[in-house]
Amino acid sequence: MTNTQSILPEQQSLWKDITDALRGRSRDYTSGSLWRAIIVLSVPMVLEMLMQSVFEIADIFFVGRLGSEAVAAVGLTAALIIIVFAIGLGLSMAATAMVARRIGEKDPDGAARSAWQAIVLTVAFAIPAGALGAFFAPDLLGLMGATDSVREIGSGYAAVMLGSNLVILLLFLFNAIFRGAGDASAAMKALWLANILNIILDPIFIFGWGPVPEMGVTGAAVATAIGRGIGVAYQVWLLVSGGSRVKLERRHCKIDISVQRTMIKIAGPGMLQYLVGTASWLAVMRLMAGFGSDALAGYTVAIRIIIFALLPSWGISNAAATLVGQNLGASQPDRAERSVWYCTLLDMGFLAAMGLVFWIWAPVTVALFVDAPGARAVGVESMRILTLIYPIWAIGMVTVQSFNGAGDTTTPTWIHFFCFWILQLPLAWALAYPLEWGTSGVFWAIALAQVIAAFISAWLFRKGTWKTISV
């Protein structure tokens, strides 16, 4: 039995538990101190997502040196690829729920079988989606409202990003499997490896250092594909070598229609959940495009900075999802529920502190990434409005992920549909155009929708119907 597979004893210091978790040694999250379990599980998950945040900032920093059109191209492509991500993330959501439940039931073989079915389904989707996305990249940018100059600059970037979606989806899927198993360290190391490589390769391919030709904004996509491809290779090695709590062996690598059917049942609403949420973001980007490239660039920069805090916060939400899944598998629904409220308190405190820092330093922060005065003004305004609701945002993030961790992907889908499509988009359009609030109207509509979504999610979570979901 490997170190990763052994279960650590409770009788040691918290610091020793954290360092053991960072080294990749597992523990039983279904017994012992709940606060200790949350902290030990959250630290590597927060560090994992922190590196993703650093990459998002570094990526837009280098691209920002190329001008507003390049930043706008990145923003529009991100909105497009998020639709592809919705499918992959739906499967990742199902993989986390099923792997966590099997680990909670002390069934590692069942966890490995579930992981393999998720891999098969992801590959089957990603290959044709990548081919179509790469071929139609210029047309898709045009549909998003890109100007001719943005299309010319960004078509190569969009083609590479959409065409290489397989490695990106597999990176997130494998990490979802690791998180479901409680192997937060494996997920952290894989994302750190991929994103450190991305950051190193970004300027080389964008600006053409050494023998590498200058590729402009397309170089950022090439760096992402290479960095994350190497990250995926590392994840595969962990899964087949026994370096994680889920070990894939040849006997697990068979098509299991019953497991796939259950996975699709969970993933289907999960895909729709992300499609609803991300398609509404795509619509917001389309609204922003109507105010010109500077406004779109400013909003893109602001969103990347906002995500800098939200992604580590998402790590706490992922810890809640893992604890819910594993404790339901261990037939401890009350412990699962307590873990969610504890994670919510922790996340609210973290985001309140980050929100205060970003609100104060918004002008300085935005100025690091974009030069145009119009873009800077929009970016600062966006940051200051959206960071006001950071603590409430935490409530929605943790409770929604906890529904998903329980295998209830339907409830968050309805929450997203109501708050983001029925409320946010019509309100954003009405405030921005008929009422002439401009970009401010878009940002206030987003803030209000997030607040309402958070309180609805918390209210529904307290009702407890998620405790009866079978996966």
C-alpha positions as MATLAB code, in Angstrom:
seq = 'MTNTQSILPEQQSLWKDITDALRGRSRDYTSGSLWRAIIVLSVPMVLEMLMQSVFEIADIFFVGRLGSEAVAAVGLTAALIIIVFAIGLGLSMAATAMVARRIGEKDPDGAARSAWQAIVLTVAFAIPAGALGAFFAPDLLGLMGATDSVREIGSGYAAVMLGSNLVILLLFLFNAIFRGAGDASAAMKALWLANILNIILDPIFIFGWGPVPEMGVTGAAVATAIGRGIGVAYQVWLLVSGGSRVKLERRHCKIDISVQRTMIKIAGPGMLQYLVGTASWLAVMRLMAGFGSDALAGYTVAIRIIIFALLPSWGISNAAATLVGQNLGASQPDRAERSVWYCTLLDMGFLAAMGLVFWIWAPVTVALFVDAPGARAVGVESMRILTLIYPIWAIGMVTVQSFNGAGDTTTPTWIHFFCFWILQLPLAWALAYPLEWGTSGVFWAIALAQVIAAFISAWLFRKGTWKTISV';
ca = [
       0.000    0.000    0.000;
       1.381    3.423   -0.986;
       1.736    6.412    1.299;
      -1.054    8.138   -0.600;
      -3.421    5.279    0.051;
      -2.733    5.040    3.787;
      -5.062    6.816    6.162;
      -3.374    9.170    8.571;
      -4.083    9.034   12.299;
      -5.921   11.906   13.959;
      -3.475   12.149   16.884;
      -0.991   14.642   15.478;
      -0.729   18.424   15.199;
      -2.803   20.399   12.717;
       0.348   21.690   11.046;
       1.604   18.115   10.605;
      -1.752   17.159    9.079;
      -1.529   20.069    6.621;
       2.040   19.277    5.591;
       1.107   15.603    5.168;
      -1.825   16.626    2.971;
       0.470   18.812    0.853;
       2.820   15.861    0.452;
      -0.053   13.729   -0.832;
      -0.867   11.514    2.149;
      -4.602   10.892    2.561;
      -6.798   10.910    5.630;
     -10.321    9.833    6.479;
     -12.572   12.902    6.135;
     -15.629   11.066    7.473;
     -14.475   10.980   11.105;
     -12.696   13.121   13.683;
     -12.677   16.908   13.986;
     -14.738   18.501   11.203;
     -12.888   21.838   11.361;
      -9.586   19.982   11.057;
     -10.885   18.018    8.086;
     -12.022   21.240    6.376;
      -8.705   23.009    6.911;
      -6.567   20.035    5.891;
      -8.644   19.478    2.739;
      -9.029   23.168    1.896;
      -5.372   24.234    2.067;
      -4.161   22.253   -0.983;
      -7.408   23.009   -2.843;
      -7.020   26.744   -2.227;
      -3.365   26.566   -3.294;
      -4.423   24.658   -6.398;
      -6.900   27.334   -7.436;
      -4.522   30.113   -6.371;
      -2.096   28.998   -9.050;
      -4.934   29.053  -11.576;
      -5.621   32.620  -10.438;
      -1.969   33.570  -10.897;
      -2.040   32.132  -14.412;
      -5.195   34.065  -15.328;
      -3.525   37.279  -14.205;
      -0.164   36.494  -15.863;
      -1.872   35.530  -19.120;
      -3.840   38.769  -19.382;
      -0.735   40.750  -18.294;
       1.307   39.497  -21.250;
      -1.588   39.771  -23.708;
      -2.324   43.277  -22.413;
       1.040   44.421  -23.826;
      -0.466   43.816  -27.309;
      -3.323   46.329  -26.930;
      -7.081   46.455  -26.308;
      -7.983   44.414  -29.405;
      -5.859   41.482  -28.208;
      -7.416   41.621  -24.725;
     -10.894   41.792  -26.278;
     -10.088   38.713  -28.389;
      -9.077   36.791  -25.262;
     -12.275   37.844  -23.503;
     -14.535   36.806  -26.391;
     -12.725   33.481  -26.831;
     -13.036   32.783  -23.104;
     -16.774   33.327  -23.418;
     -16.902   30.899  -26.364;
     -14.791   28.155  -24.832;
     -16.769   28.307  -21.612;
     -19.638   26.717  -23.540;
     -17.348   23.772  -24.355;
     -16.166   23.738  -20.753;
     -19.767   23.448  -19.597;
     -19.993   19.955  -21.073;
     -16.658   18.864  -19.635;
     -17.314   20.461  -16.265;
     -20.685   18.738  -16.081;
     -18.884   15.409  -16.429;
     -16.268   16.541  -13.913;
     -19.035   17.383  -11.480;
     -20.496   13.909  -11.874;
     -17.056   12.324  -11.489;
     -16.421   14.193   -8.221;
     -19.801   13.161   -6.806;
     -19.472    9.492   -7.772;
     -15.818    9.084   -6.792;
     -16.419   10.823   -3.441;
     -19.430    8.605   -2.725;
     -17.476    5.424   -3.535;
     -14.526    6.537   -1.381;
     -16.930    7.279    1.469;
     -18.291    3.725    1.040;
     -14.692    2.397    1.193;
     -14.966    1.118   -2.413;
     -11.769    2.242   -4.269;
     -12.458   -0.127   -7.193;
     -15.858    1.482   -7.697;
     -14.159    4.886   -7.660;
     -11.697    3.763  -10.333;
     -14.483    2.395  -12.540;
     -16.379    5.668  -12.247;
     -13.233    7.608  -13.150;
     -12.678    5.572  -16.311;
     -16.236    6.065  -17.538;
     -15.849    9.837  -17.086;
     -12.616    9.770  -19.122;
     -14.286    7.885  -21.977;
     -17.243   10.275  -22.108;
     -14.994   13.359  -21.995;
     -12.766   12.168  -24.859;
     -15.800   11.226  -26.964;
     -17.133   14.782  -26.645;
     -13.911   16.799  -26.798;
     -12.462   15.518  -30.081;
     -15.338   16.486  -32.422;
     -16.011   19.694  -30.474;
     -12.369   20.711  -30.867;
     -12.338   20.060  -34.608;
     -15.503   22.110  -35.199;
     -14.389   24.936  -32.913;
     -10.993   25.304  -34.593;
     -12.538   25.326  -38.080;
     -15.227   27.906  -37.317;
     -13.191   30.089  -34.920;
     -13.322   33.324  -37.023;
     -17.077   32.975  -37.568;
     -17.681   32.342  -33.878;
     -15.782   35.502  -32.947;
     -17.909   37.405  -35.454;
     -21.086   36.073  -33.846;
     -19.803   37.403  -30.524;
     -19.657   40.919  -31.953;
     -15.892   41.109  -32.573;
     -14.763   43.937  -34.825;
     -12.789   43.119  -37.976;
      -9.506   43.983  -36.231;
     -10.331   41.782  -33.234;
     -11.240   38.899  -35.555;
      -7.978   39.298  -37.466;
      -5.881   39.388  -34.305;
      -7.822   36.753  -32.349;
      -8.794   34.051  -34.867;
      -5.563   32.088  -34.368;
      -5.904   32.316  -30.593;
      -9.517   31.122  -30.716;
      -8.677   28.262  -33.112;
      -5.885   26.911  -30.889;
      -7.870   27.284  -27.661;
     -10.987   25.614  -29.066;
      -9.002   22.967  -30.950;
      -6.985   21.957  -27.870;
      -9.975   21.727  -25.561;
      -9.298   18.000  -24.942;
      -6.193   18.646  -22.824;
      -7.938   21.438  -20.925;
     -11.006   19.302  -20.201;
      -8.893   16.295  -19.175;
      -6.843   18.491  -16.826;
     -10.006   19.595  -15.028;
     -11.584   16.109  -15.143;
      -8.586   14.365  -13.587;
      -8.413   17.008  -10.885;
     -12.132   16.504  -10.220;
     -11.407   12.790   -9.739;
      -8.533   13.551   -7.370;
     -10.664   15.996   -5.366;
     -13.534   13.522   -5.087;
     -11.097   10.978   -3.663;
      -9.733   13.544   -1.205;
      -6.394   13.682   -3.055;
      -6.247   17.462   -2.981;
      -2.452   17.408   -3.167;
      -2.453   15.534   -6.489;
      -4.865   18.066   -7.977;
      -2.765   20.943   -6.636;
       0.509   19.607   -8.029;
      -0.973   18.930  -11.478;
      -2.417   22.429  -11.830;
       0.733   24.065  -10.477;
       2.862   22.168  -12.993;
       0.576   23.061  -15.913;
       0.208   26.719  -15.013;
       3.856   27.373  -14.112;
       4.737   26.038  -17.552;
       2.029   28.268  -19.065;
       3.483   31.347  -17.372;
       7.025   30.505  -18.497;
       5.960   29.773  -22.088;
       3.583   32.756  -22.466;
       6.182   35.467  -23.176;
       8.320   33.066  -25.225;
       5.533   32.346  -27.714;
       3.794   35.737  -27.566;
       6.892   37.907  -28.097;
       9.146   35.411  -29.870;
      12.089   34.887  -27.530;
      15.122   32.932  -28.746;
      14.482   30.662  -31.735;
      10.686   30.786  -31.244;
       8.944   33.087  -33.775;
       6.732   35.916  -32.487;
       3.135   34.644  -32.505;
       1.273   37.483  -30.791;
      -1.919   36.582  -28.973;
      -1.955   33.148  -30.669;
       1.215   32.358  -28.725;
      -0.731   32.574  -25.462;
      -2.990   29.757  -26.659;
      -0.029   27.644  -27.786;
       1.595   28.080  -24.372;
      -1.635   27.027  -22.680;
      -1.974   23.903  -24.833;
       1.618   22.805  -24.171;
       1.603   23.568  -20.455;
      -1.689   21.862  -19.783;
      -0.805   18.933  -22.024;
       2.233   18.230  -19.831;
       0.017   18.624  -16.761;
      -2.347   15.964  -18.143;
       0.575   13.588  -18.762;
       1.561   13.987  -15.099;
      -2.021   13.278  -13.983;
      -2.163   10.091  -16.069;
       1.073    8.949  -14.459;
      -0.399    9.539  -10.996;
      -3.537    7.554  -11.834;
      -1.774    4.501  -13.286;
       1.248    4.393  -10.957;
      -0.667    4.387   -7.682;
       0.351    7.945   -6.853;
      -3.249    8.810   -5.976;
      -6.033    7.261   -3.916;
      -7.747    6.270   -7.171;
      -5.549    3.821   -9.079;
      -6.550    2.938  -12.621;
      -5.727   -0.626  -13.635;
      -6.460   -2.511  -16.847;
      -9.391   -4.326  -15.227;
     -11.134   -0.985  -14.657;
     -10.797    0.101  -18.309;
     -14.011   -1.402  -19.639;
     -17.151    0.288  -20.873;
     -19.783    0.084  -18.143;
     -23.098    1.304  -19.507;
     -24.793    1.324  -16.104;
     -22.114    3.566  -14.585;
     -22.125    5.805  -17.657;
     -25.911    6.061  -17.477;
     -25.724    7.191  -13.847;
     -22.924    9.601  -14.699;
     -24.858   11.140  -17.587;
     -27.921   11.409  -15.343;
     -25.874   13.527  -12.938;
     -23.819   15.281  -15.615;
     -26.791   16.242  -17.807;
     -28.259   18.814  -15.409;
     -24.686   19.747  -14.448;
     -23.890   20.567  -18.076;
     -27.090   22.563  -18.334;
     -26.201   24.287  -15.054;
     -22.903   25.514  -16.454;
     -24.387   26.246  -19.862;
     -27.048   28.419  -18.264;
     -24.485   30.248  -16.141;
     -21.814   30.582  -18.802;
     -24.172   31.355  -21.659;
     -25.487   34.231  -19.562;
     -21.887   35.402  -19.166;
     -21.491   35.108  -22.944;
     -24.576   37.298  -23.327;
     -23.058   39.818  -20.903;
     -19.884   39.876  -23.007;
     -22.074   40.524  -26.063;
     -23.732   43.423  -24.241;
     -20.317   44.838  -23.322;
     -19.123   44.528  -26.927;
     -21.792   47.092  -27.815;
     -19.831   49.710  -25.843;
     -16.640   49.207  -27.916;
     -13.279   47.437  -27.601;
     -12.065   49.605  -24.707;
     -15.111   48.765  -22.572;
     -14.799   45.086  -23.451;
     -11.077   45.090  -22.651;
     -11.662   46.844  -19.318;
     -14.342   44.346  -18.322;
     -12.150   41.404  -19.407;
      -9.274   42.646  -17.234;
     -11.598   43.275  -14.282;
     -13.096   39.779  -14.534;
      -9.623   38.203  -14.573;
      -8.702   40.165  -11.431;
     -12.007   39.305   -9.745;
     -11.427   35.631  -10.568;
      -8.010   35.944   -8.900;
      -9.860   35.887   -5.554;
     -12.829   33.772   -6.555;
     -10.752   30.792   -7.694;
      -8.994   30.241   -4.338;
     -12.417   30.741   -2.776;
     -13.684   28.054   -5.136;
     -11.099   25.760   -3.561;
     -12.995   26.009   -0.266;
     -16.219   25.280   -2.156;
     -14.604   22.192   -3.703;
     -13.607   21.038   -0.224;
     -17.258   21.325    0.823;
     -18.331   19.244   -2.193;
     -15.821   16.500   -1.347;
     -16.875   16.428    2.309;
     -20.544   16.220    1.348;
     -19.975   13.344   -1.069;
     -17.734   11.307    1.213;
     -19.871   11.793    4.329;
     -23.051   10.872    2.464;
     -21.224    7.746    1.294;
     -20.407    7.038    4.937;
     -24.104    7.542    5.869;
     -23.406   10.716    7.863;
     -25.693   13.386    6.329;
     -25.620   15.627    9.425;
     -21.821   15.804    9.327;
     -22.069   16.564    5.597;
     -24.406   19.498    6.306;
     -22.281   20.917    9.119;
     -19.238   20.835    6.860;
     -21.039   23.068    4.349;
     -21.937   25.765    6.880;
     -18.416   25.717    8.325;
     -16.958   26.078    4.819;
     -19.381   28.936    4.144;
     -18.162   30.868    7.189;
     -14.533   30.301    6.208;
     -15.184   31.395    2.611;
     -17.123   34.502    3.638;
     -14.230   35.667    5.815;
     -11.710   35.078    3.044;
     -13.719   36.909    0.381;
     -14.571   39.811    2.690;
     -10.849   40.452    3.192;
     -10.062   40.079   -0.502;
     -12.984   42.302   -1.483;
     -11.734   45.132    0.737;
      -8.226   44.913   -0.735;
      -9.463   44.871   -4.341;
     -11.930   47.712   -3.782;
      -9.188   49.968   -2.413;
      -6.539   49.017   -4.958;
      -8.758   48.713   -8.045;
      -7.256   51.693   -9.963;
      -3.663   50.563   -9.391;
      -4.455   46.929  -10.196;
      -6.312   47.611  -13.451;
      -3.566   50.008  -14.599;
      -1.083   47.117  -14.521;
      -2.922   45.333  -17.323;
      -4.397   47.913  -19.672;
      -3.234   51.372  -20.845;
      -6.294   52.909  -22.550;
      -8.036   55.392  -20.187;
     -11.502   54.227  -21.249;
     -10.652   50.596  -20.559;
      -9.167   51.504  -17.175;
     -12.306   53.382  -16.131;
     -14.592   50.470  -17.017;
     -12.315   47.977  -15.282;
     -12.175   49.970  -12.036;
     -15.938   50.516  -12.017;
     -16.579   46.801  -12.581;
     -14.211   45.746   -9.796;
     -15.613   48.184   -7.243;
     -19.223   47.174   -7.846;
     -18.675   43.399   -7.913;
     -16.260   43.181   -4.965;
     -18.914   44.788   -2.751;
     -20.847   41.486   -2.787;
     -17.866   39.155   -2.305;
     -18.961   37.791    1.121;
     -22.472   37.022   -0.160;
     -20.984   35.505   -3.321;
     -19.250   32.992   -1.020;
     -22.611   31.704    0.252;
     -23.764   30.859   -3.261;
     -20.462   29.298   -4.288;
     -20.262   26.894   -1.331;
     -23.913   25.823   -1.304;
     -24.093   25.312   -5.083;
     -20.938   23.178   -5.059;
     -22.332   21.217   -2.129;
     -25.473   20.366   -4.077;
     -23.197   19.149   -6.866;
     -21.062   17.137   -4.447;
     -24.210   15.362   -3.278;
     -25.108   14.526   -6.888;
     -28.011   17.000   -6.980;
     -27.061   18.980  -10.094;
     -30.670   19.866  -10.937;
     -31.340   22.355   -8.135;
     -28.388   24.651   -8.988;
     -29.452   24.539  -12.647;
     -32.839   26.034  -11.828;
     -31.240   28.600   -9.538;
     -28.878   29.686  -12.323;
     -31.647   29.780  -14.920;
     -33.884   32.005  -12.806;
     -31.204   34.340  -11.478;
     -29.030   34.713  -14.554;
     -31.504   34.472  -17.440;
     -34.849   35.563  -16.043;
     -33.356   38.290  -13.834;
     -29.779   39.279  -14.706;
     -29.831   39.577  -18.498;
     -33.092   41.520  -18.946;
     -32.118   43.803  -16.053;
     -28.614   44.352  -17.461;
     -30.026   45.318  -20.865;
     -32.699   47.578  -19.352;
     -30.269   49.398  -17.079;
     -27.560   49.697  -19.731;
     -29.631   50.926  -22.660;
     -33.222   52.149  -22.032;
     -32.323   53.625  -18.622;
     -28.925   54.762  -19.969;
     -26.802   53.583  -17.055;
     -24.267   52.299  -19.579;
     -21.723   49.752  -18.363;
     -22.661   50.536  -14.737;
     -26.089   49.024  -15.338;
     -24.533   45.754  -16.488;
     -22.361   45.520  -13.382;
     -25.180   46.312  -10.931;
     -27.402   43.702  -12.608;
     -24.668   41.076  -12.172;
     -24.253   41.994   -8.498;
     -27.982   41.807   -7.750;
     -28.353   38.447   -9.512;
     -25.445   36.968   -7.534;
     -26.939   38.133   -4.220;
     -30.361   36.639   -4.998;
     -28.775   33.390   -6.231;
     -26.801   33.072   -2.990;
     -29.822   33.436   -0.715;
     -32.021   31.114   -2.791;
     -29.283   28.471   -2.811;
     -28.774   28.688    0.961;
     -32.525   28.471    1.599;
     -32.938   25.400   -0.608;
     -29.867   23.749    0.884;
     -31.306   24.075    4.375;
     -34.375   22.116    3.274;
     -32.109   19.049    3.031;
     -33.586   17.203    0.029;
     -30.017   16.709   -1.313;
     -29.421   14.176    1.489;
     -31.632   11.624   -0.263;
     -29.872   11.711   -3.678;
     -28.522    8.315   -4.774;
     -25.459    8.096   -7.045;
];
